[in-house]
Amino acid sequence: MSVSGWAFVTFVVFSGVLVVWFYKGVRINVKRAKEVASILEDVLQPEDKIYTWLGGVIGFSAEYKVKGFEKVVANFRMIPRHSLLWLPFVWIVGRKDNLQLLFYLKRKVPGECHLLRESFLKKTKIYNNDNLRTEKVSLEGISFEAFYDKRKLVNVLIRLASPLKDNLKHIALTPLHNVLYAELTISDIKVYGVNLKTFVDLIKRF
């Protein structure tokens, strides 16, 4: 077989692998997104919900009407498991599925406070940073950087964050919109579900 013939065969085989991998990755991500959405609904028990699916395989944004809150917003982003070409780069930089939760509280937040996992400090921008004090804190042995205007809020966030500590990247209280914000990576979905329920129960008692 000529060089051009081998090149054509290689191209066809590689294209076939890409197609098979694409559909496999799509199935995994769709299944994962549905599982995360199902757990969120089981935990939050929303009275109403609105989902915006992002391409069907990247993730979703959701807004929930939940008793005890003005509203709860979730943004779930997954790694591109359907793209064999991009996936190696994702693994190299250590990206994981990411969930952001915003709880719009009915009670007034008395100040601003952030707990940032040390490994994510360079990746996160705190816009009010110049007006906040900083301090290193430990959350059950895991190092975080605290940014705050009232020291008592650090202890509040440490208590609230405890169930999510292993996967937590950032948790914050912000008075501008009375929001409790949490950002975490999702690895083991079953463990995430149990921990999330404990977390939400703590917020309701906050």
Backbone torsions as a table, in degrees:
resi	resn	phi	psi	omega
1	MET	NA	138.4	-179.1
2	SER	-71.7	167.1	178.5
3	VAL	-60.0	-42.6	-180.0
4	SER	-65.0	-33.9	177.6
5	GLY	-66.3	-44.0	176.9
6	TRP	-63.4	-38.8	179.7
7	ALA	-62.7	-40.2	179.5
8	PHE	-66.1	-44.3	178.7
9	VAL	-61.5	-44.0	178.6
10	THR	-60.3	-42.3	179.6
11	PHE	-62.5	-44.3	-178.9
12	VAL	-64.1	-45.0	-179.8
13	VAL	-63.1	-45.6	-179.1
14	PHE	-63.9	-39.7	177.8
15	SER	-62.5	-39.9	177.7
16	GLY	-63.5	-41.2	177.5
17	VAL	-61.8	-42.7	179.3
18	LEU	-61.0	-41.4	-179.2
19	VAL	-65.9	-47.0	179.3
20	VAL	-60.8	-44.4	180.0
21	TRP	-63.2	-39.6	-179.3
22	PHE	-58.2	-51.1	-176.8
23	TYR	-68.5	-33.3	175.7
24	LYS	-65.1	-45.9	179.4
25	GLY	-63.7	-38.4	177.5
26	VAL	-61.1	-46.4	-179.9
27	ARG	-60.4	-42.7	-179.6
28	ILE	-63.3	-46.8	-177.1
29	ASN	-68.4	-39.7	178.1
30	VAL	-62.9	-44.8	178.8
31	LYS	-61.0	-43.3	-178.1
32	ARG	-66.1	-42.5	179.0
33	ALA	-62.3	-42.1	179.0
34	LYS	-64.6	-38.2	179.2
35	GLU	-65.9	-43.4	179.1
36	VAL	-65.0	-44.0	178.5
37	ALA	-61.7	-40.9	179.6
38	SER	-63.2	-42.2	179.2
39	ILE	-65.8	-42.2	177.8
40	LEU	-57.9	-43.5	-179.7
41	GLU	-68.9	-38.4	177.7
42	ASP	-62.7	-39.4	-177.7
43	VAL	-77.4	-44.9	-173.9
44	LEU	-82.7	-27.3	-176.7
45	GLN	50.8	58.6	-174.8
46	PRO	-69.3	146.9	174.6
47	GLU	-80.4	-25.3	177.9
48	ASP	-153.7	159.6	-176.8
49	LYS	-154.9	147.4	175.9
50	ILE	-133.7	124.9	179.4
51	TYR	-112.2	140.6	168.9
52	THR	-121.7	111.2	-178.2
53	TRP	-86.8	135.2	-175.5
54	LEU	-98.7	91.9	178.6
55	GLY	68.0	2.2	178.9
56	GLY	80.9	-19.8	-175.5
57	VAL	-129.1	-9.6	-178.0
58	ILE	-90.8	-30.0	-179.3
59	GLY	148.4	-156.8	-179.7
60	PHE	-154.7	159.4	167.1
61	SER	-115.6	142.9	-177.4
62	ALA	-143.0	146.1	173.6
63	GLU	-124.4	128.5	-176.7
64	TYR	-118.4	138.5	169.9
65	LYS	-93.5	112.6	-172.1
66	VAL	-126.0	133.5	177.7
67	LYS	-59.7	131.7	179.5
68	GLY	97.5	-10.6	178.9
69	PHE	-129.9	155.6	171.2
70	GLU	-63.3	-45.1	173.7
71	LYS	-172.0	165.9	174.7
72	VAL	-129.1	130.9	-179.8
73	VAL	-116.1	136.4	178.3
74	ALA	-126.6	137.7	173.7
75	ASN	-126.5	115.9	-178.2
76	PHE	-115.0	124.6	-179.5
77	ARG	-124.3	131.4	-178.1
78	MET	-110.9	156.3	174.1
79	ILE	-70.9	153.3	-175.4
80	PRO	-78.2	74.4	-178.9
81	ARG	-63.8	-18.5	-178.9
82	HIS	-81.8	-11.2	-175.9
83	SER	-108.5	102.0	179.6
84	LEU	-64.7	-27.4	-178.6
85	LEU	-75.1	-35.9	-177.4
86	TRP	-90.0	-26.9	-172.2
87	LEU	-57.9	-40.8	178.4
88	PRO	-59.0	-38.5	178.7
89	PHE	-66.9	-37.0	177.6
90	VAL	-62.5	-42.8	179.1
91	TRP	-65.7	-38.9	-178.4
92	ILE	-62.2	-43.9	-178.3
93	VAL	-83.2	-4.7	174.3
94	GLY	78.4	23.8	178.2
95	ARG	-69.4	147.1	177.2
96	LYS	-136.2	168.6	173.8
97	ASP	-58.9	138.7	-170.6
98	ASN	-128.6	133.6	178.7
99	LEU	-122.7	127.7	173.9
100	GLN	-111.9	131.9	178.8
101	LEU	-123.4	132.1	176.6
102	LEU	-123.2	114.8	177.8
103	PHE	-100.8	111.1	178.0
104	TYR	-85.0	108.1	-171.2
105	LEU	-82.9	151.6	175.9
106	LYS	-83.3	-29.0	178.2
107	ARG	-85.6	155.2	-178.2
108	LYS	-76.5	130.8	176.4
109	VAL	-78.1	125.4	-171.7
110	PRO	-79.7	-1.4	-179.1
111	GLY	176.6	-175.4	-179.0
112	GLU	-111.7	137.0	179.9
113	CYS	-154.6	138.8	177.6
114	HIS	-131.2	141.1	166.7
115	LEU	-118.1	119.7	-178.1
116	LEU	-118.2	126.3	175.4
117	ARG	-59.7	135.2	-173.2
118	GLU	-55.9	-36.4	-177.5
119	SER	-70.4	-11.3	-179.6
120	PHE	-111.6	7.6	-176.5
121	LEU	-57.7	-44.0	-175.8
122	LYS	-73.7	-16.6	-176.4
123	LYS	-95.8	-4.0	-173.3
124	THR	-122.4	134.4	178.7
125	LYS	-106.4	123.8	173.7
126	ILE	-105.7	114.9	-169.0
127	TYR	-72.8	-23.5	-179.5
128	ASN	-102.3	22.7	-171.3
129	ASN	-56.3	-38.8	-175.8
130	ASP	-64.8	-22.5	-177.9
131	ASN	-99.3	7.0	-176.3
132	LEU	-116.2	147.4	173.1
133	ARG	-84.3	157.3	-178.5
134	THR	-125.3	153.3	-178.3
135	GLU	-163.7	140.3	174.5
136	LYS	-82.4	132.8	179.3
137	VAL	-132.9	161.1	179.0
138	SER	-116.3	129.8	176.2
139	LEU	-109.8	91.3	-178.1
140	GLU	51.6	47.7	175.8
141	GLY	91.9	-6.1	179.3
142	ILE	-102.0	130.9	-174.4
143	SER	-81.8	129.5	175.6
144	PHE	-130.0	156.5	171.9
145	GLU	-105.8	127.9	179.4
146	ALA	-100.1	136.6	173.6
147	PHE	-123.9	126.0	-172.2
148	TYR	-157.8	159.3	169.8
149	ASP	-109.3	-16.8	174.9
150	LYS	-132.0	119.1	-173.1
151	ARG	-60.4	-32.0	-177.0
152	LYS	-63.1	-24.3	-179.6
153	LEU	-71.0	-24.2	176.6
154	VAL	-61.0	-46.1	179.4
155	ASN	-65.2	-35.2	177.4
156	VAL	-62.1	-47.2	-178.5
157	LEU	-68.5	-35.7	176.9
158	ILE	-60.2	-42.1	179.8
159	ARG	-67.2	-43.7	-179.1
160	LEU	-67.4	-35.7	-173.6
161	ALA	-79.3	-14.9	-172.7
162	SER	-50.9	-43.9	-178.4
163	PRO	-65.4	-24.2	-174.8
164	LEU	-104.5	8.4	-166.5
165	LYS	-54.5	-36.9	-174.6
166	ASP	-68.0	-28.8	-176.9
167	ASN	-116.2	1.6	-174.4
168	LEU	-75.5	133.2	174.9
169	LYS	-103.7	-40.2	-171.9
170	HIS	-157.0	131.5	172.1
171	ILE	-134.1	142.1	-174.2
172	ALA	-152.3	151.4	166.9
173	LEU	-114.6	126.1	179.9
174	THR	-128.6	127.4	-174.7
175	PRO	-78.2	-17.0	-174.7
176	LEU	-56.9	-46.7	178.5
177	HIS	-120.5	15.8	-177.9
178	ASN	53.4	57.9	-174.2
179	VAL	-116.0	137.4	165.0
180	LEU	-105.0	121.2	-174.6
181	TYR	-114.0	138.4	175.3
182	ALA	-139.5	135.1	176.3
183	GLU	-126.1	130.3	-176.6
184	LEU	-147.4	158.1	173.7
185	THR	-89.6	150.9	-179.5
186	ILE	-115.0	117.6	176.3
187	SER	-116.1	-78.8	178.1
188	ASP	-84.8	109.4	-173.6
189	ILE	-65.8	-37.7	-179.4
190	LYS	-64.8	-44.2	177.9
191	VAL	-63.6	-41.3	178.6
192	TYR	-57.5	-41.2	-178.7
193	GLY	-63.0	-44.9	179.0
194	VAL	-63.6	-46.2	-178.1
195	ASN	-66.4	-37.0	-179.6
196	LEU	-65.4	-39.2	179.0
197	LYS	-61.7	-44.4	177.8
198	THR	-62.1	-41.6	179.4
199	PHE	-60.4	-48.4	-178.6
200	VAL	-65.8	-38.2	177.2
201	ASP	-60.9	-38.9	178.0
202	LEU	-66.5	-39.9	179.5
203	ILE	-62.9	-40.9	-178.8
204	LYS	-62.7	-25.9	178.6
205	ARG	-93.9	-0.7	-178.0
206	PHE	-67.8	NA	NA
